[in-house]
Amino acid sequence: MVESELLERSLVPKTVTRSVKWETPDGDMAKINFDASFQQDLNTSKAEAWACLHVVTFGEELGFLEICVEGDTLMVNKGVTTTREDRSCISNVIKAVKSKCANFTKIKFRFVPCSTNTTAHALTKEGRSHERLEYWMEEAPASVEDIVNKDRIGIGNE
């Protein structure tokens, strides 16, 4: 197993003691969820780090000044929120994400464990059926809308 995956697994809490559900972003923040679908020969953390960079870039290109970026990989979340030098295999991608943070007046990164991040997983499952990178704004695919609405009101995340 790759060293970064072992580290990531050791950092992830064995149990989630509180119920994690969809949260309204602060003030005028735009909320962007990310998750990565990847092939077995690719490193999970690298795929997730690239997905994080894509959504931060996406928010920047749309002209958002305040964003909340939500994902389910603790290693990526810790990498982008720490002030210490990152020496992991995803350090270059983490540096790229951090460099984009200066383009926002407020940016918040939120870790949501994969067992509770039903919205991101539903979107990832839908994304696997497409051969190219896609972004969905305002309207999710019909196959995901029910899950997103349940997540929003806290049903199914207990």
BALO-694378 format. One record per residue (C-alpha): y, z, x; chain; residue number from 1. Coordinates in nm, 4 decimals, always signed. Each point is the difference from the previous one (the first is absolute). Layout:
BEGIN
{v: Y&w: Z&u: X&chain: A&resi: NUM}
...
! end
This chain:
BEGIN
{v: +0.0000&w: +0.0000&u: +0.0000&chain: A&resi: 1}
{v: +0.3499&w: -0.0768&u: +0.1269&chain: A&resi: 2}
{v: +0.1913&w: +0.2980&u: +0.1425&chain: A&resi: 3}
{v: +0.2940&w: -0.0393&u: -0.2403&chain: A&resi: 4}
{v: -0.2346&w: +0.0065&u: -0.3004&chain: A&resi: 5}
{v: -0.1604&w: +0.3210&u: +0.1282&chain: A&resi: 6}
{v: +0.3431&w: +0.1541&u: +0.0479&chain: A&resi: 7}
{v: +0.1104&w: -0.1099&u: -0.3456&chain: A&resi: 8}
{v: -0.3102&w: +0.1486&u: -0.1634&chain: A&resi: 9}
{v: +0.0541&w: +0.3302&u: +0.1807&chain: A&resi: 10}
{v: +0.3598&w: +0.0158&u: -0.1271&chain: A&resi: 11}
{v: -0.0803&w: -0.0710&u: -0.3642&chain: A&resi: 12}
{v: -0.0442&w: +0.3199&u: -0.2008&chain: A&resi: 13}
{v: -0.3559&w: +0.0493&u: -0.1218&chain: A&resi: 14}
{v: +0.1219&w: +0.0986&u: -0.3458&chain: A&resi: 15}
{v: +0.3196&w: -0.0584&u: -0.1877&chain: A&resi: 16}
{v: +0.1052&w: +0.3321&u: -0.1436&chain: A&resi: 17}
{v: +0.2725&w: -0.1294&u: -0.2264&chain: A&resi: 18}
{v: +0.0014&w: -0.2759&u: -0.2535&chain: A&resi: 19}
{v: +0.1773&w: -0.3043&u: +0.1389&chain: A&resi: 20}
{v: +0.1412&w: -0.2418&u: -0.2509&chain: A&resi: 21}
{v: +0.2676&w: -0.2606&u: -0.0347&chain: A&resi: 22}
{v: +0.3470&w: +0.1370&u: +0.0705&chain: A&resi: 23}
{v: +0.3309&w: -0.1469&u: -0.0996&chain: A&resi: 24}
{v: +0.1903&w: -0.1013&u: +0.3123&chain: A&resi: 25}
{v: +0.3146&w: +0.1982&u: +0.0812&chain: A&resi: 26}
{v: +0.3270&w: -0.1333&u: -0.1399&chain: A&resi: 27}
{v: +0.0369&w: -0.3748&u: +0.0433&chain: A&resi: 28}
{v: -0.2954&w: -0.0372&u: +0.2365&chain: A&resi: 29}
{v: -0.2343&w: -0.2938&u: -0.0433&chain: A&resi: 30}
{v: -0.3629&w: +0.1059&u: +0.0269&chain: A&resi: 31}
{v: -0.2417&w: -0.2257&u: +0.1858&chain: A&resi: 32}
{v: -0.3740&w: +0.0738&u: +0.0170&chain: A&resi: 33}
{v: -0.2167&w: -0.1555&u: +0.2661&chain: A&resi: 34}
{v: -0.3676&w: -0.0192&u: +0.0748&chain: A&resi: 35}
{v: -0.1966&w: -0.2412&u: +0.2122&chain: A&resi: 36}
{v: -0.3109&w: -0.1953&u: -0.0696&chain: A&resi: 37}
{v: -0.1714&w: -0.0852&u: +0.3248&chain: A&resi: 38}
{v: -0.3116&w: -0.1498&u: +0.1503&chain: A&resi: 39}
{v: -0.2504&w: +0.2351&u: +0.1649&chain: A&resi: 40}
{v: +0.0739&w: -0.1300&u: +0.3508&chain: A&resi: 41}
{v: +0.3680&w: +0.1010&u: -0.0259&chain: A&resi: 42}
{v: +0.1206&w: +0.3508&u: +0.0660&chain: A&resi: 43}
{v: +0.0957&w: +0.1827&u: -0.3225&chain: A&resi: 44}
{v: +0.3068&w: +0.1648&u: +0.1508&chain: A&resi: 45}
{v: +0.1307&w: -0.3294&u: +0.1353&chain: A&resi: 46}
{v: -0.0362&w: -0.1683&u: -0.3388&chain: A&resi: 47}
{v: +0.1796&w: +0.2889&u: -0.1710&chain: A&resi: 48}
{v: +0.2762&w: +0.0082&u: +0.2629&chain: A&resi: 49}
{v: +0.0609&w: -0.3726&u: -0.0463&chain: A&resi: 50}
{v: +0.0104&w: +0.0487&u: -0.3783&chain: A&resi: 51}
{v: +0.2604&w: +0.2741&u: +0.0472&chain: A&resi: 52}
{v: +0.2108&w: -0.2281&u: +0.2203&chain: A&resi: 53}
{v: -0.0252&w: -0.2773&u: -0.2606&chain: A&resi: 54}
{v: +0.1261&w: +0.2206&u: -0.2846&chain: A&resi: 55}
{v: +0.2872&w: +0.1429&u: +0.2059&chain: A&resi: 56}
{v: +0.0992&w: -0.3555&u: +0.0964&chain: A&resi: 57}
{v: -0.0364&w: -0.1056&u: -0.3626&chain: A&resi: 58}
{v: +0.2312&w: +0.2815&u: -0.1159&chain: A&resi: 59}
{v: +0.2486&w: -0.0928&u: +0.2709&chain: A&resi: 60}
{v: -0.0030&w: -0.3688&u: -0.0945&chain: A&resi: 61}
{v: +0.0581&w: +0.0878&u: -0.3656&chain: A&resi: 62}
{v: +0.3097&w: +0.1916&u: +0.1045&chain: A&resi: 63}
{v: -0.1142&w: +0.3473&u: -0.1057&chain: A&resi: 64}
{v: +0.1946&w: +0.2758&u: +0.1725&chain: A&resi: 65}
{v: -0.2275&w: +0.2863&u: -0.1068&chain: A&resi: 66}
{v: -0.3786&w: -0.0293&u: -0.0136&chain: A&resi: 67}
{v: -0.3023&w: +0.2246&u: -0.0373&chain: A&resi: 68}
{v: -0.3043&w: -0.1448&u: +0.1779&chain: A&resi: 69}
{v: -0.3310&w: +0.1379&u: -0.1245&chain: A&resi: 70}
{v: -0.3385&w: -0.0522&u: +0.1655&chain: A&resi: 71}
{v: -0.3365&w: +0.1638&u: +0.0502&chain: A&resi: 72}
{v: -0.0385&w: +0.0034&u: +0.3787&chain: A&resi: 73}
{v: +0.0983&w: +0.3270&u: +0.1615&chain: A&resi: 74}
{v: +0.0089&w: -0.1487&u: +0.3495&chain: A&resi: 75}
{v: +0.2613&w: -0.2572&u: -0.1053&chain: A&resi: 76}
{v: +0.2025&w: +0.2598&u: -0.1911&chain: A&resi: 77}
{v: +0.0022&w: +0.2416&u: +0.2929&chain: A&resi: 78}
{v: +0.0842&w: -0.2824&u: +0.2400&chain: A&resi: 79}
{v: +0.3097&w: -0.1121&u: -0.1893&chain: A&resi: 80}
{v: +0.1275&w: +0.3509&u: -0.0756&chain: A&resi: 81}
{v: -0.0418&w: +0.1682&u: +0.3393&chain: A&resi: 82}
{v: +0.2606&w: -0.0048&u: +0.2745&chain: A&resi: 83}
{v: -0.2639&w: +0.0250&u: +0.2722&chain: A&resi: 84}
{v: -0.1098&w: -0.3090&u: +0.1904&chain: A&resi: 85}
{v: -0.2928&w: -0.1734&u: -0.1661&chain: A&resi: 86}
{v: -0.2801&w: -0.0895&u: +0.2416&chain: A&resi: 87}
{v: -0.2525&w: -0.1180&u: -0.2565&chain: A&resi: 88}
{v: -0.1374&w: -0.3514&u: -0.0350&chain: A&resi: 89}
{v: +0.2584&w: -0.0625&u: -0.2742&chain: A&resi: 90}
{v: +0.3007&w: +0.1148&u: +0.2041&chain: A&resi: 91}
{v: +0.1635&w: -0.3455&u: +0.0150&chain: A&resi: 92}
{v: -0.0156&w: -0.0399&u: -0.3782&chain: A&resi: 93}
{v: +0.1260&w: +0.3574&u: -0.0507&chain: A&resi: 94}
{v: +0.2941&w: -0.0753&u: +0.2338&chain: A&resi: 95}
{v: +0.0797&w: -0.3123&u: -0.2050&chain: A&resi: 96}
{v: -0.0010&w: +0.2047&u: -0.3237&chain: A&resi: 97}
{v: +0.2227&w: +0.2670&u: +0.1574&chain: A&resi: 98}
{v: +0.2459&w: -0.2610&u: +0.1272&chain: A&resi: 99}
{v: +0.0458&w: -0.1273&u: -0.3568&chain: A&resi: 100}
{v: +0.0762&w: +0.3509&u: -0.1311&chain: A&resi: 101}
{v: +0.3553&w: -0.0259&u: +0.1342&chain: A&resi: 102}
{v: +0.0639&w: -0.2805&u: -0.2525&chain: A&resi: 103}
{v: -0.0295&w: +0.2418&u: -0.2935&chain: A&resi: 104}
{v: +0.2319&w: +0.2785&u: -0.1061&chain: A&resi: 105}
{v: -0.3079&w: +0.1983&u: -0.1066&chain: A&resi: 106}
{v: -0.3678&w: -0.0648&u: +0.0619&chain: A&resi: 107}
{v: -0.2805&w: +0.2354&u: -0.0930&chain: A&resi: 108}
{v: -0.3662&w: -0.0363&u: +0.0942&chain: A&resi: 109}
{v: -0.2506&w: +0.1701&u: -0.2268&chain: A&resi: 110}
{v: -0.3706&w: +0.0488&u: +0.0691&chain: A&resi: 111}
{v: -0.2229&w: -0.0082&u: -0.3081&chain: A&resi: 112}
{v: -0.3731&w: +0.0506&u: +0.0671&chain: A&resi: 113}
{v: -0.2096&w: -0.3064&u: -0.0829&chain: A&resi: 114}
{v: -0.2027&w: +0.1907&u: -0.2589&chain: A&resi: 115}
{v: +0.3160&w: +0.0470&u: -0.2070&chain: A&resi: 116}
{v: +0.1927&w: -0.3198&u: +0.0765&chain: A&resi: 117}
{v: -0.1484&w: -0.1984&u: -0.2896&chain: A&resi: 118}
{v: +0.2983&w: -0.2337&u: -0.0311&chain: A&resi: 119}
{v: -0.0171&w: -0.1187&u: +0.3597&chain: A&resi: 120}
{v: -0.3774&w: -0.0412&u: -0.0167&chain: A&resi: 121}
{v: +0.0190&w: -0.1981&u: -0.3227&chain: A&resi: 122}
{v: +0.2566&w: -0.2287&u: +0.1585&chain: A&resi: 123}
{v: -0.2121&w: -0.0350&u: +0.3137&chain: A&resi: 124}
{v: -0.3056&w: -0.0890&u: -0.2069&chain: A&resi: 125}
{v: +0.2046&w: -0.2651&u: -0.1805&chain: A&resi: 126}
{v: +0.1356&w: -0.1209&u: +0.3342&chain: A&resi: 127}
{v: -0.3496&w: -0.0594&u: +0.1350&chain: A&resi: 128}
{v: -0.0420&w: -0.2761&u: -0.2562&chain: A&resi: 129}
{v: +0.2865&w: -0.1938&u: +0.1629&chain: A&resi: 130}
{v: -0.0269&w: -0.1832&u: +0.3304&chain: A&resi: 131}
{v: +0.3566&w: +0.0632&u: +0.1118&chain: A&resi: 132}
{v: +0.2435&w: +0.2910&u: +0.0246&chain: A&resi: 133}
{v: +0.1709&w: +0.0663&u: -0.3335&chain: A&resi: 134}
{v: +0.2670&w: +0.2343&u: -0.1302&chain: A&resi: 135}
{v: +0.0393&w: +0.1059&u: -0.3618&chain: A&resi: 136}
{v: +0.3333&w: +0.1164&u: -0.1359&chain: A&resi: 137}
{v: +0.0813&w: +0.1434&u: -0.3398&chain: A&resi: 138}
{v: -0.3223&w: -0.1282&u: -0.1550&chain: A&resi: 139}
{v: -0.3425&w: +0.0786&u: +0.1353&chain: A&resi: 140}
{v: -0.2937&w: -0.2264&u: -0.0765&chain: A&resi: 141}
{v: -0.1474&w: +0.0709&u: -0.3451&chain: A&resi: 142}
{v: -0.3145&w: +0.1427&u: +0.1613&chain: A&resi: 143}
{v: +0.2100&w: +0.2759&u: +0.1589&chain: A&resi: 144}
{v: +0.2538&w: +0.0897&u: -0.2713&chain: A&resi: 145}
{v: -0.2224&w: +0.2530&u: -0.1794&chain: A&resi: 146}
{v: -0.0800&w: +0.1853&u: +0.3233&chain: A&resi: 147}
{v: +0.3667&w: +0.0062&u: +0.1014&chain: A&resi: 148}
{v: +0.1060&w: +0.1384&u: -0.3388&chain: A&resi: 149}
{v: -0.2700&w: +0.2698&u: +0.0098&chain: A&resi: 150}
{v: +0.1034&w: +0.0899&u: +0.3544&chain: A&resi: 151}
{v: +0.3648&w: +0.0206&u: -0.1069&chain: A&resi: 152}
{v: -0.0745&w: +0.2601&u: -0.2672&chain: A&resi: 153}
{v: -0.2578&w: +0.1840&u: +0.2075&chain: A&resi: 154}
{v: -0.3205&w: -0.0968&u: -0.1819&chain: A&resi: 155}
{v: -0.3088&w: -0.0471&u: +0.2127&chain: A&resi: 156}
{v: +0.1292&w: +0.1708&u: +0.3140&chain: A&resi: 157}
{v: -0.1422&w: +0.3453&u: -0.0584&chain: A&resi: 158}
! end
